[in-house]
Amino acid sequence: MNCKSCFIITLILASIAFFCGMKKGQELKEEINISTTVLKTVVVPIKPIGPTVEVDIDAMIQIESSGKTNEVSPAGARGLCQIMEPTWNDCNELMKTDWNYWECWNDPEKNKAVGTFYVNTKIPQMIKRWKIPDSDLMRLACYNWGPGNMRKLYEKYEYSWRDDLPRETFNHLIRYEKQINRKSDYIEER
């Protein structure tokens, strides 16, 4: 078998790995039998495509509570991740934990675990069900303004949804982008 055939087989394996949705760090190892010739194991590292989707929870905490475990918002959201009781209870059930909101909201590890689950697991499930493109900014906008509000906004404006956010949520995204050292499309907060 010539080098050209080996190259084509490598491309085919890389394509299979890509379309099978392999994640960063995984490797596709396959022995390829062609007639009586056996090629050596082909290793194709899979690199992520596009930006990271998960919300940086530490950056979110800085925006939500400035890292203060006993922070309570005027609306009643509490703790590092500024979680409301109904959201806590819903996540608590899905996570199969037994953390009472009123006893645990100011426990930094539990509050962070619930906030992380909500923004990086529950919200993406809703976004996927609604066929809305997933991104860390969409997740954070849902977290701040509410998934139902974001669904309505996206259905009305689609990809220009960010331009029609309420000022508080828009500024929330700007602060997040600054926290993770992203260059914002918008120079100043509104």
Helices and strands as residue ranges (DSSP letters): H 3-19, E 27-30, E 33-34, E 37-38, E 42-45, H 57-65, H 85-94, H 101-104, H 108-117, I 118-122, H 123-129, H 136-145, H 147-157, G 158-164, H 167-179
